[in-house]
C-alpha cells in the first residue's frame, strides 16, 4: 500500500465528522467543538465506556517500545501532550530536519496509523527549550506541526495564532469535550530567580544523593498582563467552556495544579491560572479534569481552585524520557512514578453518576498511580 493510501485514520474520521456536521474552517471563524467520530464499540457494555490514553516526551532518536504497551491497553483515543519530538532548533533547517526524523520513527507512526489521536506541542517540538512567543520560527513550526499531524488545508489550526482546538465525542448519549490548549505560541517570558539558577549544580548534586528536592529556577510572574494563552485563545476558550458537556478533558502541555516545582507550569503565571478558575465558574463548566506532560515523570496533583470544584491534574510524561530526581510539589497526591509511562482516563457512563478513573501505566502495562472520581465531585457550588 502506498504512503498516500495510509492516511491517518484520525484525519479520515475527523474529516467525516466535520463534513456531516457542516462545520466550517474559515479563518477568523470560531466554530464550536469539532465532532470527533470514533469507532463504535461492538457490544452494548463497551458503548457505556470511553478510554482515553495520553502521554508526552518522546525523543525521536531513541527506541520507543512503549507504543506496543499503549496499543495493548486498547484506547479509543490517544492524546499527545507535547514534546512529541525534540527539535531544539535555533534555525529553520534544524526544525525541518527534526520533523523529518520524527516521521521516520516507525513504531510511533504505525501506532498513529492504527489509533485515533490528537496532539498539541510543548517547548521541544514547538521549537527550543522553554521558548514561548519570542521564538523566531513559530510560523514555520505551526506549518510543520499541522503537516506532521495531518491537519486539513483549511484547518483553523493552520491560521489561528496557535494550534489550540476543541473536539466533541458522543458516547452513550453523553458528551465528552476535549480542549487542546496551546501554551507556547503566545506565552510571555517567564521570570527567572538568578540565585536558584546559579545554585542549580549544587542543588542537583544534593538531590541526586537523596539530600533534598531539585527545585527549578522559575518563580511566579506578578505582572497581570503576562500570559500563557493570549487574548484570542482566552476568548475562544470562553466560548468552548460555554458549550454543554458531561465531561471536559483539558489538555495542558505543562502542569496546571502543581505548586512549588520551580519548573515550567501554570503556577509561574498565577493571574492566568486564577483566570481559568474564574472562567470555569462564569461559564458553569462542570466535569473538567486536566491531563498534562513535560516533567519526565508521572504525577497526580489537586488544586482547590477558589469558588470552584477541585481541579485534578494527571501528569503522564516519559514515553522515552525519565527524570528520577525528586521535585517539590505541594499539591501532589500520592507518589511520583519516575519510569517510562503513559496515562489512561477511563470514563464509565454505565452508572447513574458517571465515574472517571485516572491511572498511569509503566512499560510492562502495570498500574503505578490511580485515582477514581465521581462526576458529582466535579460540580460547582450552587452560588459560585
N, C-alpha and C positions, 0 to 999 in steps of 0.2 A: 504494500500500500504506500502511496506517495505521501510526502510530508504534508502536502496540501489537503490530502484526504483525512489526515489525522488531526482534524480541527479539535481544539479544546472543547470538551463536552459541555463545560460551563458556558462557553460562548454560545453554543447551539441552543442549550436550554434557556439561557437568559434572553437570547435574541427572540426565541419563540414566545416567551412570556411577554416581552415588550411589545411585540407585534400584536399579540392577542389583546393586550390592554390598550393599544393605541397610544402609547406613551411617546411623546416627542423628545428630542435631544438637542433642540436648537440652543445655540449659545445665548446665555443670559436668561434662559428659562429654568425655573426650579420646579420640575415635575415632582410628584410625590415619590415615595419609596418605590424603587423599581421591583416589579414582581419577579421572583426567582422560582422557577418551576423545577423542583427536584423530582427524582424518580418516585413513583407511587409504590409504597410497600405492598407486597403481595397478600398479606393476611391482615385481618381486622385489628389484631392486637398491636402489630407494628405500626398501624396507622395512628395509634394513640401516642406515639413516641417520636422524638426528634433527637438525633445525636449530632452535635457539632464538635469537631476536633479543631485544635488550634496549636500554633507553635511559632517560634521565631529563632533567629540567629543560626543560619546555616551557611557555612563558608564553602564556596564553590570549589575550592582547591582540596577539600577533604572528602573522604568517603562518607556516604550518607545512608548507612544501613537502617536507620530508624524508619524509613518510609515503608518497609515491609511490616513493621510493627504497627504503624498507624493504619495501614491498609487492613491488617488483621482485626483491628477494632471496628471496622465496618461503619465509618461515619457517613452520615447523609451529606455532610458539607465539611470542608476544611477551610479554616481562616489562617492565612499567612499574615502574621502580626508585624512584620518588618525585619530588617536585616536578613532578608531572604537571599541575599548575596552580599559580598563585601567588595564594594567598588573602591572606597577610599581614594577617590580620584580628584586630583587637583587640576586636571586638564581634560578636555573633551575626548581625546584619543584613548586615554586610560578608561574613562567611563564607558565608552563603546566597547572596548576590549573586554572589560569585566562582564558586561551583559552578554557578550558572545560566549564567554566561558560558562556563564550560568546556563545558557541554552544547551550546552553540551553535557550537563550533569544528567545522565540517562536515568538513574534511579528516581530523581526528582521529576523529570519531565514525563516519565512513564506513569508516575503517580498522578500527575496533573491531567494526563490524557484520560485517566480512568475515574477520577474522583472530582465531583463538582467542588469549586473553590472560589474564594475571594481573597483579595490581597490589599494591604497598604504597605507603606515603606517606613523605615526608620532612618537614622543618620547614615549608616554604612551603605545602604542601597540607594538612598537619596543622593548621596554624594561623598561626604567625608565625615570623619569622626566629630560628632557633636555639632554639626553645622545646622543652620536654620535659614532664615530669609536672605541672609547675606551671600549664600552660595552662588557663585557666578554662572554656573551651568545648570541652573534649576529648570529652565525651559527645555533644554535638551534632555535632562533627566526625566521630566514629565513625559516627553515623547517616547523615550526608550522604555520607561515603565509601562506605558499604555501599549506599546508594541509587544513587549515581552509577555504581558498578561492578556493579550488578545482583546483589547478594548476595541469596539467597532469604531469606524472612522468618524461617526457623528456622536460618539460618547461625550457626555458633559465632562467626563474626567480629563478629556484632552484640552478643553477650552477654559475650564474654571481656574481660578488662582489656587490650585491644589487638587489632589486626587481624591478628595472626600466623596463619599456616595452612600446612599441608604438603599436597603433591599427589604423585601417583604416575602415571608414564607407562610403559606397557608397549610395548616395541618390539623386534622380532627376538628374542623370548624373554628379553630383558633388562629391567631395571627402572631408571628414572631418577626420582629423588626431587627435588622442588623444594621447598625450605624457605624460606618467605617470612616474614622477621622483621619485627617492629615495634620500631624503635629510638627511638620518641618517647613513647608513652603512659606509660611507666614510668621514663623516663630521669631520673636525678639531674642536678642543676645542674652544669655544667662549671666548672672552675677557670680564672679569667682572670688573666693576668700584666698588671698595670696599666701597667708600663713598656712592654711590647710594644704595648698598646692605645694608649697616649699617643703612641708613636712611629710609628703607622700611616701618617700622612700623609707623613712624610719618607721612610719605607721604600718606600711606594708610588711616590713620585716617582722615587726612585733605580732601582727595579725597572723602571719604565716606560722609563727611559733605558738599560736594559740593564746597570745597575751593581750588580746583585745580585738575590737572590730575595725574593719577597714572603711572609714568614712571618706566620701568623696569631697571635692573642693567647691561645689556649688552651694549657694545659700539663697534664701528667698529674695526675689526681686520686689522691692516695695513700691515700684512705680505702677500706678493703676493703669497706665497706658501700655505696659508691657503685655505681650500677647503670645499665646500658643496657637490659636486658631485663625486670628484675623477677623475683621468685622464681617466680611462676606460669608465666611464659613459659619460664624455665630448666627447670622440671620437665617441661613439655610438650616442649621441645627434646630433653631426655634420652630421653624415650620415643620420639620420632621417629628419633633417631640410632641407637637400638637396632634399628630395623626393617632388614631386609635390603634392599640396593640396590646396583646395579653402579656407578652414577654418582649423585652428590649435587650439586645446584646450590644454594648458599646465597645467598639474595637479601638483600643488605645495603644499606640506603639510603645509608650513608656508608662510606668506605674502611676496610677491615679491616687490610690488610697495610702500608699506608703508614706511614712514620715521620718525624716532624720537620716536618710541614706547618704545625702550629700552628692548623689549622682543625679543624672537627668531624670526628672519626674515632674508631675503636676505641682508638687509642693514648692518647687522653685518659682512658680507663678501663682501665688496664693490668691490674687484677685480673680484669676481665670478659674481656679478651682471653686471658689465661692460663687462665681458667676454660673458655673454649671449647676451647682445645687439650687441656686435661685431659679434657674430656668426650668429645672425639673419640677420645682414647686409651682411656678407660674403656669406651666403647661399641664399640670396634673399628670405627669408622665410616670406612671407606676410600672412596677415589674422590671426595673432596669438593673442589670448586672454588668460588670466590666471584665474584659479579658485583655491582658497586656503582655508585653515581651521585654526585650532589651537587656535584662540583668544577668543572663547566663546561669541562672538557677531558677527553680520553681519556688513560688512564694504565694501565700494567701494573706490578704490584708482586708481590714474592715474599717471604713471611715464613717463615724457618726456625724453625718452632714447636718448642719443646723437646720431645724424645721423640716427635715426630710427623713426618709427611712434609711437604714444603714446601707451604704454602698459597698458591696463586696467586689473585690478585685483579685482575680486569679492570674498570676503571672506564670506563663509557660515559656521558658527560654532556655535553649540549649539543644537544638536539633543536631548541631555539631559542637557548639562552644559551651564550655563549662567553667565557671568561676567558683572555686571552692574556698575562698577566703570569707570569713564571717563579715557580714554587713549589717549595720544597725537599721532597725525599722520598728518604731514604737507601736505601729498598728498591725504588726504581724500576728496572725492567728496560727498557732502550731509551730512547726519547724520548717526550715528551708530544706529543699532537696537539691543538692548540687551534683547532678549527673545528667546524662542525656535524657531528655524528657519531651513530652507533649501533653497538652491538656484536653480534657473532654468536658462538655456540658451536655448532660442528658436531661431532656425536658419530657416529663411524663404528664400527659393530659388525660390519663385514664381515671383519675380520681376527681371527686367534686372540687377539691382545691388542688390545682396542678403543683407539681414539685419540680425543683431543679437540683440536679446532683452534679457538683463540681468534682473533678478528680484530675490527678496528674499521674501519668504512667511513665515507666522507665523503658529502656531499650528492650527489655525482656517482656514488656507488656504488663508488669506488675504495678499495682496501685501504690503510690508513695504518699500522696496527700489526697484528702477528700473532705467534702462538706455538703450536706443536704439542706436545702432551703425550701420552705413553703412559700407559694406566691403571696400568701397572707402576710409574710414578713417583709414584703416589698411594697407596702401600701403607705400612702401619705396620711399623716394625721388629718382628721376631718377639717380642721380650720387652718391648715398650713398655707 
